[in-house]
Amino acid sequence: MEEQNFEQVMEALEKTVKELEEGNLDLETSIKKFEEGMTLSKKCTDILNEAEKKITILTKKENDEFEEENFGG
């Protein structure tokens, strides 16, 4: 199975949330969809955390040189 990107996971999460919000599911199916939604939510968070680790911010210093700084500290 191909690894899903953030947009694909988010789209699946939005679909799951919509199905739950419509309220047309029986209890067992609702619980299953809720569990799927929680799994998708965690996957989105994991993808974003990995992306954050890769981001480097360039800060211009007083001497017009640039300094690399990791995002978030």
HTML snippet that shows the backbone in 3Dmol.js (N, CA, C, O; Angstrom):
<script src="https://3Dmol.org/build/3Dmol-min.js"></script>
<div id="view" style="width:600px;height:400px;position:relative"></div>
<script>
const pdb = `
ATOM      1  N   MET A   1       0.833  -1.194   0.000  1.00  0.00           N
ATOM      2  CA  MET A   1       0.000   0.000   0.000  1.00  0.00           C
ATOM      3  C   MET A   1       0.876   1.255   0.000  1.00  0.00           C
ATOM      4  O   MET A   1       1.843   1.337   0.757  1.00  0.00           O
ATOM      5  N   GLU A   2       0.547   2.209  -0.827  1.00  0.00           N
ATOM      6  CA  GLU A   2       1.307   3.438  -0.960  1.00  0.00           C
ATOM      7  C   GLU A   2       1.129   4.313   0.278  1.00  0.00           C
ATOM      8  O   GLU A   2       0.030   4.428   0.820  1.00  0.00           O
ATOM      9  N   GLU A   3       2.234   4.931   0.720  1.00  0.00           N
ATOM     10  CA  GLU A   3       2.192   5.834   1.868  1.00  0.00           C
ATOM     11  C   GLU A   3       1.369   7.072   1.505  1.00  0.00           C
ATOM     12  O   GLU A   3       1.574   7.678   0.453  1.00  0.00           O
ATOM     13  N   GLN A   4       0.444   7.437   2.380  1.00  0.00           N
ATOM     14  CA  GLN A   4      -0.414   8.590   2.118  1.00  0.00           C
ATOM     15  C   GLN A   4       0.282   9.871   2.569  1.00  0.00           C
ATOM     16  O   GLN A   4       0.997   9.888   3.570  1.00  0.00           O
ATOM     17  N   ASN A   5       0.057  10.945   1.808  1.00  0.00           N
ATOM     18  CA  ASN A   5       0.594  12.228   2.216  1.00  0.00           C
ATOM     19  C   ASN A   5      -0.409  12.935   3.134  1.00  0.00           C
ATOM     20  O   ASN A   5      -1.517  12.446   3.354  1.00  0.00           O
ATOM     21  N   PHE A   6      -0.006  14.078   3.656  1.00  0.00           N
ATOM     22  CA  PHE A   6      -0.837  14.794   4.622  1.00  0.00           C
ATOM     23  C   PHE A   6      -2.218  15.110   4.057  1.00  0.00           C
ATOM     24  O   PHE A   6      -3.229  14.920   4.733  1.00  0.00           O
ATOM     25  N   GLU A   7      -2.258  15.589   2.828  1.00  0.00           N
ATOM     26  CA  GLU A   7      -3.533  15.980   2.227  1.00  0.00           C
ATOM     27  C   GLU A   7      -4.487  14.796   2.105  1.00  0.00           C
ATOM     28  O   GLU A   7      -5.687  14.932   2.344  1.00  0.00           O
ATOM     29  N   GLN A   8      -3.955  13.641   1.735  1.00  0.00           N
ATOM     30  CA  GLN A   8      -4.792  12.443   1.610  1.00  0.00           C
ATOM     31  C   GLN A   8      -5.343  12.001   2.966  1.00  0.00           C
ATOM     32  O   GLN A   8      -6.511  11.632   3.080  1.00  0.00           O
ATOM     33  N   VAL A   9      -4.497  12.043   3.981  1.00  0.00           N
ATOM     34  CA  VAL A   9      -4.935  11.648   5.322  1.00  0.00           C
ATOM     35  C   VAL A   9      -5.971  12.638   5.842  1.00  0.00           C
ATOM     36  O   VAL A   9      -6.972  12.241   6.440  1.00  0.00           O
ATOM     37  N   MET A  10      -5.728  13.923   5.614  1.00  0.00           N
ATOM     38  CA  MET A  10      -6.663  14.953   6.075  1.00  0.00           C
ATOM     39  C   MET A  10      -8.013  14.812   5.372  1.00  0.00           C
ATOM     40  O   MET A  10      -9.061  14.980   5.996  1.00  0.00           O
ATOM     41  N   GLU A  11      -7.987  14.505   4.089  1.00  0.00           N
ATOM     42  CA  GLU A  11      -9.231  14.309   3.336  1.00  0.00           C
ATOM     43  C   GLU A  11     -10.027  13.129   3.906  1.00  0.00           C
ATOM     44  O   GLU A  11     -11.247  13.209   4.055  1.00  0.00           O
ATOM     45  N   ALA A  12      -9.333  12.046   4.218  1.00  0.00           N
ATOM     46  CA  ALA A  12      -9.995  10.879   4.813  1.00  0.00           C
ATOM     47  C   ALA A  12     -10.563  11.223   6.188  1.00  0.00           C
ATOM     48  O   ALA A  12     -11.652  10.770   6.540  1.00  0.00           O
ATOM     49  N   LEU A  13      -9.834  12.017   6.961  1.00  0.00           N
ATOM     50  CA  LEU A  13     -10.311  12.441   8.278  1.00  0.00           C
ATOM     51  C   LEU A  13     -11.558  13.309   8.149  1.00  0.00           C
ATOM     52  O   LEU A  13     -12.525  13.126   8.888  1.00  0.00           O
ATOM     53  N   GLU A  14     -11.535  14.252   7.211  1.00  0.00           N
ATOM     54  CA  GLU A  14     -12.700  15.118   7.002  1.00  0.00           C
ATOM     55  C   GLU A  14     -13.927  14.303   6.592  1.00  0.00           C
ATOM     56  O   GLU A  14     -15.039  14.587   7.037  1.00  0.00           O
ATOM     57  N   LYS A  15     -13.727  13.295   5.746  1.00  0.00           N
ATOM     58  CA  LYS A  15     -14.837  12.431   5.323  1.00  0.00           C
ATOM     59  C   LYS A  15     -15.407  11.669   6.522  1.00  0.00           C
ATOM     60  O   LYS A  15     -16.623  11.555   6.672  1.00  0.00           O
ATOM     61  N   THR A  16     -14.532  11.157   7.359  1.00  0.00           N
ATOM     62  CA  THR A  16     -14.959  10.417   8.547  1.00  0.00           C
ATOM     63  C   THR A  16     -15.736  11.317   9.497  1.00  0.00           C
ATOM     64  O   THR A  16     -16.774  10.917  10.024  1.00  0.00           O
ATOM     65  N   VAL A  17     -15.240  12.527   9.716  1.00  0.00           N
ATOM     66  CA  VAL A  17     -15.924  13.478  10.602  1.00  0.00           C
ATOM     67  C   VAL A  17     -17.305  13.811  10.049  1.00  0.00           C
ATOM     68  O   VAL A  17     -18.281  13.869  10.797  1.00  0.00           O
ATOM     69  N   LYS A  18     -17.384  14.028   8.739  1.00  0.00           N
ATOM     70  CA  LYS A  18     -18.675  14.349   8.116  1.00  0.00           C
ATOM     71  C   LYS A  18     -19.674  13.212   8.325  1.00  0.00           C
ATOM     72  O   LYS A  18     -20.835  13.449   8.660  1.00  0.00           O
ATOM     73  N   GLU A  19     -19.212  11.976   8.124  1.00  0.00           N
ATOM     74  CA  GLU A  19     -20.094  10.821   8.325  1.00  0.00           C
ATOM     75  C   GLU A  19     -20.606  10.761   9.764  1.00  0.00           C
ATOM     76  O   GLU A  19     -21.776  10.458   9.998  1.00  0.00           O
ATOM     77  N   LEU A  20     -19.739  11.047  10.717  1.00  0.00           N
ATOM     78  CA  LEU A  20     -20.148  11.037  12.123  1.00  0.00           C
ATOM     79  C   LEU A  20     -21.123  12.173  12.426  1.00  0.00           C
ATOM     80  O   LEU A  20     -22.102  11.984  13.148  1.00  0.00           O
ATOM     81  N   GLU A  21     -20.847  13.352  11.869  1.00  0.00           N
ATOM     82  CA  GLU A  21     -21.707  14.513  12.132  1.00  0.00           C
ATOM     83  C   GLU A  21     -23.104  14.344  11.542  1.00  0.00           C
ATOM     84  O   GLU A  21     -24.072  14.876  12.085  1.00  0.00           O
ATOM     85  N   GLU A  22     -23.214  13.617  10.449  1.00  0.00           N
ATOM     86  CA  GLU A  22     -24.528  13.407   9.833  1.00  0.00           C
ATOM     87  C   GLU A  22     -25.450  12.605  10.736  1.00  0.00           C
ATOM     88  O   GLU A  22     -26.671  12.729  10.642  1.00  0.00           O
ATOM     89  N   GLY A  23     -24.881  11.786  11.608  1.00  0.00           N
ATOM     90  CA  GLY A  23     -25.669  11.060  12.591  1.00  0.00           C
ATOM     91  C   GLY A  23     -26.516   9.926  12.052  1.00  0.00           C
ATOM     92  O   GLY A  23     -27.453   9.496  12.724  1.00  0.00           O
ATOM     93  N   ASN A  24     -26.221   9.426  10.866  1.00  0.00           N
ATOM     94  CA  ASN A  24     -27.012   8.351  10.262  1.00  0.00           C
ATOM     95  C   ASN A  24     -26.444   6.957  10.518  1.00  0.00           C
ATOM     96  O   ASN A  24     -26.945   5.977   9.967  1.00  0.00           O
ATOM     97  N   LEU A  25     -25.407   6.858  11.343  1.00  0.00           N
ATOM     98  CA  LEU A  25     -24.743   5.583  11.579  1.00  0.00           C
ATOM     99  C   LEU A  25     -25.253   4.942  12.863  1.00  0.00           C
ATOM    100  O   LEU A  25     -25.631   5.627  13.813  1.00  0.00           O
ATOM    101  N   ASP A  26     -25.255   3.612  12.869  1.00  0.00           N
ATOM    102  CA  ASP A  26     -25.614   2.937  14.118  1.00  0.00           C
ATOM    103  C   ASP A  26     -24.441   3.056  15.097  1.00  0.00           C
ATOM    104  O   ASP A  26     -23.351   3.485  14.718  1.00  0.00           O
ATOM    105  N   LEU A  27     -24.669   2.679  16.340  1.00  0.00           N
ATOM    106  CA  LEU A  27     -23.670   2.868  17.389  1.00  0.00           C
ATOM    107  C   LEU A  27     -22.358   2.151  17.075  1.00  0.00           C
ATOM    108  O   LEU A  27     -21.282   2.733  17.213  1.00  0.00           O
ATOM    109  N   GLU A  28     -22.446   0.904  16.659  1.00  0.00           N
ATOM    110  CA  GLU A  28     -21.239   0.129  16.373  1.00  0.00           C
ATOM    111  C   GLU A  28     -20.414   0.767  15.260  1.00  0.00           C
ATOM    112  O   GLU A  28     -19.192   0.866  15.364  1.00  0.00           O
ATOM    113  N   THR A  29     -21.080   1.193  14.205  1.00  0.00           N
ATOM    114  CA  THR A  29     -20.391   1.842  13.088  1.00  0.00           C
ATOM    115  C   THR A  29     -19.817   3.188  13.521  1.00  0.00           C
ATOM    116  O   THR A  29     -18.714   3.557  13.118  1.00  0.00           O
ATOM    117  N   SER A  30     -20.567   3.916  14.340  1.00  0.00           N
ATOM    118  CA  SER A  30     -20.083   5.205  14.846  1.00  0.00           C
ATOM    119  C   SER A  30     -18.804   5.037  15.656  1.00  0.00           C
ATOM    120  O   SER A  30     -17.864   5.819  15.510  1.00  0.00           O
ATOM    121  N   ILE A  31     -18.769   4.023  16.503  1.00  0.00           N
ATOM    122  CA  ILE A  31     -17.568   3.770  17.303  1.00  0.00           C
ATOM    123  C   ILE A  31     -16.391   3.423  16.400  1.00  0.00           C
ATOM    124  O   ILE A  31     -15.276   3.897  16.618  1.00  0.00           O
ATOM    125  N   LYS A  32     -16.638   2.596  15.387  1.00  0.00           N
ATOM    126  CA  LYS A  32     -15.584   2.228  14.444  1.00  0.00           C
ATOM    127  C   LYS A  32     -15.071   3.468  13.706  1.00  0.00           C
ATOM    128  O   LYS A  32     -13.863   3.651  13.558  1.00  0.00           O
ATOM    129  N   LYS A  33     -15.985   4.312  13.248  1.00  0.00           N
ATOM    130  CA  LYS A  33     -15.594   5.540  12.540  1.00  0.00           C
ATOM    131  C   LYS A  33     -14.819   6.479  13.465  1.00  0.00           C
ATOM    132  O   LYS A  33     -13.859   7.122  13.042  1.00  0.00           O
ATOM    133  N   PHE A  34     -15.244   6.553  14.734  1.00  0.00           N
ATOM    134  CA  PHE A  34     -14.541   7.395  15.700  1.00  0.00           C
ATOM    135  C   PHE A  34     -13.101   6.909  15.869  1.00  0.00           C
ATOM    136  O   PHE A  34     -12.166   7.709  15.870  1.00  0.00           O
ATOM    137  N   GLU A  35     -12.933   5.600  16.010  1.00  0.00           N
ATOM    138  CA  GLU A  35     -11.589   5.031  16.138  1.00  0.00           C
ATOM    139  C   GLU A  35     -10.750   5.313  14.893  1.00  0.00           C
ATOM    140  O   GLU A  35      -9.570   5.646  14.999  1.00  0.00           O
ATOM    141  N   GLU A  36     -11.357   5.180  13.720  1.00  0.00           N
ATOM    142  CA  GLU A  36     -10.653   5.497  12.472  1.00  0.00           C
ATOM    143  C   GLU A  36     -10.235   6.965  12.465  1.00  0.00           C
ATOM    144  O   GLU A  36      -9.117   7.300  12.075  1.00  0.00           O
ATOM    145  N   GLY A  37     -11.143   7.834  12.902  1.00  0.00           N
ATOM    146  CA  GLY A  37     -10.847   9.262  12.949  1.00  0.00           C
ATOM    147  C   GLY A  37      -9.690   9.581  13.878  1.00  0.00           C
ATOM    148  O   GLY A  37      -8.841  10.412  13.557  1.00  0.00           O
ATOM    149  N   MET A  38      -9.653   8.926  15.025  1.00  0.00           N
ATOM    150  CA  MET A  38      -8.560   9.152  15.971  1.00  0.00           C
ATOM    151  C   MET A  38      -7.226   8.687  15.381  1.00  0.00           C
ATOM    152  O   MET A  38      -6.200   9.342  15.563  1.00  0.00           O
ATOM    153  N   THR A  39      -7.248   7.564  14.680  1.00  0.00           N
ATOM    154  CA  THR A  39      -6.038   7.062  14.029  1.00  0.00           C
ATOM    155  C   THR A  39      -5.567   8.034  12.947  1.00  0.00           C
ATOM    156  O   THR A  39      -4.376   8.327  12.843  1.00  0.00           O
ATOM    157  N   LEU A  40      -6.503   8.530  12.147  1.00  0.00           N
ATOM    158  CA  LEU A  40      -6.157   9.497  11.095  1.00  0.00           C
ATOM    159  C   LEU A  40      -5.634  10.798  11.693  1.00  0.00           C
ATOM    160  O   LEU A  40      -4.687  11.387  11.173  1.00  0.00           O
ATOM    161  N   SER A  41      -6.247  11.244  12.779  1.00  0.00           N
ATOM    162  CA  SER A  41      -5.809  12.466  13.448  1.00  0.00           C
ATOM    163  C   SER A  41      -4.370  12.325  13.937  1.00  0.00           C
ATOM    164  O   SER A  41      -3.563  13.241  13.774  1.00  0.00           O
ATOM    165  N   LYS A  42      -4.054  11.189  14.530  1.00  0.00           N
ATOM    166  CA  LYS A  42      -2.688  10.954  15.002  1.00  0.00           C
ATOM    167  C   LYS A  42      -1.716  10.920  13.829  1.00  0.00           C
ATOM    168  O   LYS A  42      -0.604  11.440  13.925  1.00  0.00           O
ATOM    169  N   LYS A  43      -2.131  10.313  12.725  1.00  0.00           N
ATOM    170  CA  LYS A  43      -1.261  10.252  11.549  1.00  0.00           C
ATOM    171  C   LYS A  43      -0.978  11.658  11.015  1.00  0.00           C
ATOM    172  O   LYS A  43       0.153  11.962  10.634  1.00  0.00           O
ATOM    173  N   CYS A  44      -2.007  12.518  10.986  1.00  0.00           N
ATOM    174  CA  CYS A  44      -1.809  13.910  10.558  1.00  0.00           C
ATOM    175  C   CYS A  44      -0.802  14.603  11.470  1.00  0.00           C
ATOM    176  O   CYS A  44       0.105  15.290  10.999  1.00  0.00           O
ATOM    177  N   THR A  45      -0.970  14.418  12.772  1.00  0.00           N
ATOM    178  CA  THR A  45      -0.060  15.027  13.743  1.00  0.00           C
ATOM    179  C   THR A  45       1.362  14.523  13.539  1.00  0.00           C
ATOM    180  O   THR A  45       2.309  15.308  13.578  1.00  0.00           O
ATOM    181  N   ASP A  46       1.521  13.229  13.324  1.00  0.00           N
ATOM    182  CA  ASP A  46       2.849  12.654  13.098  1.00  0.00           C
ATOM    183  C   ASP A  46       3.500  13.228  11.843  1.00  0.00           C
ATOM    184  O   ASP A  46       4.688  13.553  11.850  1.00  0.00           O
ATOM    185  N   ILE A  47       2.727  13.353  10.773  1.00  0.00           N
ATOM    186  CA  ILE A  47       3.261  13.911   9.520  1.00  0.00           C
ATOM    187  C   ILE A  47       3.701  15.357   9.735  1.00  0.00           C
ATOM    188  O   ILE A  47       4.769  15.756   9.270  1.00  0.00           O
ATOM    189  N   LEU A  48       2.887  16.144  10.438  1.00  0.00           N
ATOM    190  CA  LEU A  48       3.237  17.542  10.706  1.00  0.00           C
ATOM    191  C   LEU A  48       4.472  17.646  11.598  1.00  0.00           C
ATOM    192  O   LEU A  48       5.322  18.510  11.381  1.00  0.00           O
ATOM    193  N   ASN A  49       4.574  16.780  12.591  1.00  0.00           N
ATOM    194  CA  ASN A  49       5.751  16.795  13.465  1.00  0.00           C
ATOM    195  C   ASN A  49       7.021  16.477  12.688  1.00  0.00           C
ATOM    196  O   ASN A  49       8.060  17.095  12.920  1.00  0.00           O
ATOM    197  N   GLU A  50       6.947  15.523  11.772  1.00  0.00           N
ATOM    198  CA  GLU A  50       8.103  15.193  10.938  1.00  0.00           C
ATOM    199  C   GLU A  50       8.478  16.368  10.034  1.00  0.00           C
ATOM    200  O   GLU A  50       9.659  16.660   9.851  1.00  0.00           O
ATOM    201  N   ALA A  51       7.482  17.033   9.477  1.00  0.00           N
ATOM    202  CA  ALA A  51       7.748  18.194   8.618  1.00  0.00           C
ATOM    203  C   ALA A  51       8.402  19.308   9.429  1.00  0.00           C
ATOM    204  O   ALA A  51       9.324  19.970   8.955  1.00  0.00           O
ATOM    205  N   GLU A  52       7.920  19.509  10.653  1.00  0.00           N
ATOM    206  CA  GLU A  52       8.476  20.560  11.515  1.00  0.00           C
ATOM    207  C   GLU A  52       9.952  20.305  11.807  1.00  0.00           C
ATOM    208  O   GLU A  52      10.742  21.247  11.867  1.00  0.00           O
ATOM    209  N   LYS A  53      10.326  19.053  11.986  1.00  0.00           N
ATOM    210  CA  LYS A  53      11.724  18.713  12.248  1.00  0.00           C
ATOM    211  C   LYS A  53      12.620  19.073  11.068  1.00  0.00           C
ATOM    212  O   LYS A  53      13.804  19.353  11.252  1.00  0.00           O
ATOM    213  N   LYS A  54      12.067  19.069   9.863  1.00  0.00           N
ATOM    214  CA  LYS A  54      12.850  19.314   8.656  1.00  0.00           C
ATOM    215  C   LYS A  54      13.000  20.796   8.328  1.00  0.00           C
ATOM    216  O   LYS A  54      13.852  21.175   7.524  1.00  0.00           O
ATOM    217  N   ILE A  55      12.177  21.627   8.945  1.00  0.00           N
ATOM    218  CA  ILE A  55      12.183  23.052   8.602  1.00  0.00           C
ATOM    219  C   ILE A  55      13.348  23.754   9.286  1.00  0.00           C
ATOM    220  O   ILE A  55      13.555  23.611  10.491  1.00  0.00           O
ATOM    221  N   THR A  56      14.090  24.500   8.515  1.00  0.00           N
ATOM    222  CA  THR A  56      15.181  25.311   9.033  1.00  0.00           C
ATOM    223  C   THR A  56      14.890  26.763   8.693  1.00  0.00           C
ATOM    224  O   THR A  56      14.516  27.095   7.568  1.00  0.00           O
ATOM    225  N   ILE A  57      15.068  27.613   9.681  1.00  0.00           N
ATOM    226  CA  ILE A  57      14.823  29.042   9.480  1.00  0.00           C
ATOM    227  C   ILE A  57      16.171  29.735   9.298  1.00  0.00           C
ATOM    228  O   ILE A  57      17.110  29.515  10.064  1.00  0.00           O
ATOM    229  N   LEU A  58      16.245  30.564   8.284  1.00  0.00           N
ATOM    230  CA  LEU A  58      17.440  31.370   8.084  1.00  0.00           C
ATOM    231  C   LEU A  58      17.206  32.734   8.724  1.00  0.00           C
ATOM    232  O   LEU A  58      16.232  33.419   8.412  1.00  0.00           O
ATOM    233  N   THR A  59      18.108  33.117   9.619  1.00  0.00           N
ATOM    234  CA  THR A  59      18.005  34.398  10.306  1.00  0.00           C
ATOM    235  C   THR A  59      19.183  35.260   9.869  1.00  0.00           C
ATOM    236  O   THR A  59      20.333  34.825   9.912  1.00  0.00           O
ATOM    237  N   LYS A  60      18.886  36.481   9.451  1.00  0.00           N
ATOM    238  CA  LYS A  60      19.938  37.392   9.023  1.00  0.00           C
ATOM    239  C   LYS A  60      20.557  38.046  10.253  1.00  0.00           C
ATOM    240  O   LYS A  60      19.855  38.623  11.084  1.00  0.00           O
ATOM    241  N   LYS A  61      21.875  37.949  10.357  1.00  0.00           N
ATOM    242  CA  LYS A  61      22.590  38.532  11.487  1.00  0.00           C
ATOM    243  C   LYS A  61      23.009  39.958  11.134  1.00  0.00           C
ATOM    244  O   LYS A  61      22.856  40.400   9.996  1.00  0.00           O
ATOM    245  N   GLU A  62      23.538  40.666  12.126  1.00  0.00           N
ATOM    246  CA  GLU A  62      23.930  42.067  11.934  1.00  0.00           C
ATOM    247  C   GLU A  62      24.983  42.246  10.850  1.00  0.00           C
ATOM    248  O   GLU A  62      24.997  43.278  10.179  1.00  0.00           O
ATOM    249  N   ASN A  63      25.857  41.277  10.662  1.00  0.00           N
ATOM    250  CA  ASN A  63      26.923  41.400   9.665  1.00  0.00           C
ATOM    251  C   ASN A  63      26.485  40.906   8.283  1.00  0.00           C
ATOM    252  O   ASN A  63      27.320  40.583   7.438  1.00  0.00           O
ATOM    253  N   ASP A  64      25.174  40.851   8.064  1.00  0.00           N
ATOM    254  CA  ASP A  64      24.567  40.427   6.802  1.00  0.00           C
ATOM    255  C   ASP A  64      24.837  38.965   6.438  1.00  0.00           C
ATOM    256  O   ASP A  64      24.609  38.556   5.299  1.00  0.00           O
ATOM    257  N   GLU A  65      25.320  38.184   7.397  1.00  0.00           N
ATOM    258  CA  GLU A  65      25.442  36.749   7.188  1.00  0.00           C
ATOM    259  C   GLU A  65      24.169  36.087   7.692  1.00  0.00           C
ATOM    260  O   GLU A  65      23.414  36.663   8.476  1.00  0.00           O
ATOM    261  N   PHE A  66      23.951  34.876   7.229  1.00  0.00           N
ATOM    262  CA  PHE A  66      22.756  34.152   7.645  1.00  0.00           C
ATOM    263  C   PHE A  66      23.131  33.038   8.617  1.00  0.00           C
ATOM    264  O   PHE A  66      24.179  32.402   8.508  1.00  0.00           O
ATOM    265  N   GLU A  67      22.240  32.836   9.558  1.00  0.00           N
ATOM    266  CA  GLU A  67      22.423  31.783  10.552  1.00  0.00           C
ATOM    267  C   GLU A  67      21.242  30.824  10.458  1.00  0.00           C
ATOM    268  O   GLU A  67      20.089  31.249  10.395  1.00  0.00           O
ATOM    269  N   GLU A  68      21.538  29.535  10.448  1.00  0.00           N
ATOM    270  CA  GLU A  68      20.469  28.537  10.404  1.00  0.00           C
ATOM    271  C   GLU A  68      19.986  28.243  11.815  1.00  0.00           C
ATOM    272  O   GLU A  68      20.774  28.122  12.753  1.00  0.00           O
ATOM    273  N   GLU A  69      18.675  28.132  11.937  1.00  0.00           N
ATOM    274  CA  GLU A  69      18.070  27.848  13.238  1.00  0.00           C
ATOM    275  C   GLU A  69      16.942  26.853  13.014  1.00  0.00           C
ATOM    276  O   GLU A  69      16.156  27.000  12.079  1.00  0.00           O
ATOM    277  N   ASN A  70      16.862  25.856  13.858  1.00  0.00           N
ATOM    278  CA  ASN A  70      15.776  24.885  13.734  1.00  0.00           C
ATOM    279  C   ASN A  70      14.450  25.527  14.089  1.00  0.00           C
ATOM    280  O   ASN A  70      14.370  26.340  15.010  1.00  0.00           O
ATOM    281  N   PHE A  71      13.414  25.160  13.361  1.00  0.00           N
ATOM    282  CA  PHE A  71      12.067  25.658  13.628  1.00  0.00           C
ATOM    283  C   PHE A  71      11.651  25.226  15.024  1.00  0.00           C
ATOM    284  O   PHE A  71      11.857  24.077  15.415  1.00  0.00           O
ATOM    285  N   GLY A  72      11.066  26.146  15.771  1.00  0.00           N
ATOM    286  CA  GLY A  72      10.586  25.825  17.111  1.00  0.00           C
ATOM    287  C   GLY A  72      11.672  25.873  18.164  1.00  0.00           C
ATOM    288  O   GLY A  72      11.488  25.341  19.259  1.00  0.00           O
ATOM    289  N   GLY A  73      12.776  26.484  17.869  1.00  0.00           N
ATOM    290  CA  GLY A  73      13.786  26.601  18.907  1.00  0.00           C
ATOM    291  C   GLY A  73      15.098  26.271  18.370  1.00  0.00           C
ATOM    292  O   GLY A  73      16.091  26.310  19.097  1.00  0.00           O
TER     293      GLY A  73
END
`;
const viewer = $3Dmol.createViewer("view");
viewer.addModel(pdb, "pdb");
viewer.setStyle({}, {cartoon: {color: "spectrum"}});
viewer.zoomTo();
viewer.render();
</script>
